[in-house]
Amino acid sequence: MIERRYTYTQSDAFTMEKIVDDERVNINHIVVAPGESVPTHASNSYVHQIIVRGTLSLSLEDGPFNQYAAGSIVAVPFNQKMVIRNLGTETLEFFVVKAPNPRDMPPTKAV
C-alpha cells in the first residue's frame, strides 16, 4: 500500500490533536464547544485553517474578531498572535494545515 491513512476524533467535546507530523507538513484537528476558545498563541508556521463545522472567530495581533463559517479556508502568516474563539451556538470544528512543519521554522514571539 502506497497511501497512508490517518484518523481523527469525532466529538463535540474540546479536542486538540495532531493528525500528521512529517517532514513536509503538520496537520491538527481542533473541536471547540460554544463559548470556549483555543489558548492564545503565535502562528508557528504558515497556517491554513479549514473550517468544517460551526463558525471560527479569529483575532490577529489584538485586532477585531472576524467570523469564518464552515466551508471557509483562512490563511494566517507566520508569527502572528492568534486568538481563536467559538462565539457561535454550534460546535466549531476545523483542521489546521501548517507548512512547512513548525519544527523547521524559527522561534515565534512571546504572546
For each residue, the residues with C-beta under 8 A, 3 or more apart:
1: 4
2:
3:
4: 1
5:
6: 19 20 27
7: 19
8: 17 19 29
9: 15 17 29 31
10:
11: 15 31
12: 31 33 91
13: 31 33
14: 31 32 33 36
15: 9 11 29 30 31
16: 28 29 30 38
17: 8 9 28 29 30
18: 21 26 27 28
19: 6 7 8 27 28 29 95
20: 6 25 26 27
21: 18 26 27 101
22: 25 26 101
23: 101
24: 99 100 101
25: 20 22 97 98 99 100 101
26: 18 20 21 22 45 97 98 99 101 102 103
27: 6 18 19 20 21 95 96 97 98
28: 16 17 18 19 95 96 98
29: 8 9 15 16 17 19 93 94 95 96
30: 15 16 17 38 84 92 93 94 95 96
31: 9 11 12 13 14 15 91 92 93
32: 14 36 37 38 54 84 85 86 91 92 93
33: 12 13 14 36 86 91 92
34: 86 88 89 90 91 92
35: 86 87
36: 14 32 33 85 86
37: 32 83 84 85 86
38: 16 30 32 41 82 84 85
39:
40: 81 82 83 111
41: 38 44 81 82 108 111
42: 79 80 81 82 108 109 110 111
43: 46 47 76 77 78 79 80 82 108
44: 41 78 79 98 102 105 108
45: 26 78 98 99 100 101 102 105
46: 43 75 76 77 78 98 99 100
47: 43 75 76 78 96 97 98
48: 73 74 75 76 96 97 98 99
49: 56 58 68 73 74 76 94 95 96
50: 72 73 94 95 96 97
51: 54 55 56 68 69 70 71 72 73 74 92 93 94
52: 70 93 94 95
53: 70 90 91 92 93 94
54: 32 51 69 70 86 88 90 91 92 93
55: 51 67 68 69 70 86 87 88 90 92
56: 49 51 67 68 72 74 84 86 92 94
57: 65 66 67 68 84 85 86 87 88
58: 49 65 66 68 74 76 82 83 84
59: 62 63 64 65 66 82 83 85
60: 63 76 80 81 82
61: 80 81
62: 59 81 83
63: 59 60
64: 59
65: 57 58 59 83 85 87
66: 57 58 59
67: 55 56 57 87
68: 49 51 55 56 57 58 72 74
69: 51 54 55 72
70: 51 52 53 54 55
71: 51
72: 50 51 56 68 69
73: 48 49 50 51
74: 48 49 51 56 58 68
75: 46 47 48
76: 43 46 47 48 49 58 60 80 82
77: 43 46 80
78: 43 44 45 46 47 105 108
79: 42 43 44 108 109
80: 42 43 60 61 76 77
81: 40 41 42 60 61 62 109 111
82: 38 40 41 42 43 58 59 60 76
83: 37 40 58 59 62 65
84: 30 32 37 38 56 57 58
85: 32 36 37 38 57 59 65
86: 32 33 34 35 36 37 54 55 56 57 91 92
87: 35 55 57 65 67
88: 34 54 55 57 92
89: 34
90: 34 53 54 55
91: 12 31 32 33 34 53 54 86
92: 30 31 32 33 34 51 53 54 55 56 86 88
93: 29 30 31 32 51 52 53 54
94: 29 30 49 50 51 52 53 56
95: 19 27 28 29 30 49 50 52
96: 27 28 29 30 47 48 49 50
97: 25 26 27 47 48 50
98: 25 26 27 28 44 45 46 47 48 101 102
99: 24 25 26 45 46 48
100: 24 25 45 46 104 105
101: 21 22 23 24 25 26 45 98 104 105
102: 26 44 45 98 105
103: 26
104: 100 101
105: 44 45 78 100 101 102 108
106:
107:
108: 41 42 43 44 78 79 105
109: 42 79 81
110: 42
111: 40 41 42 81
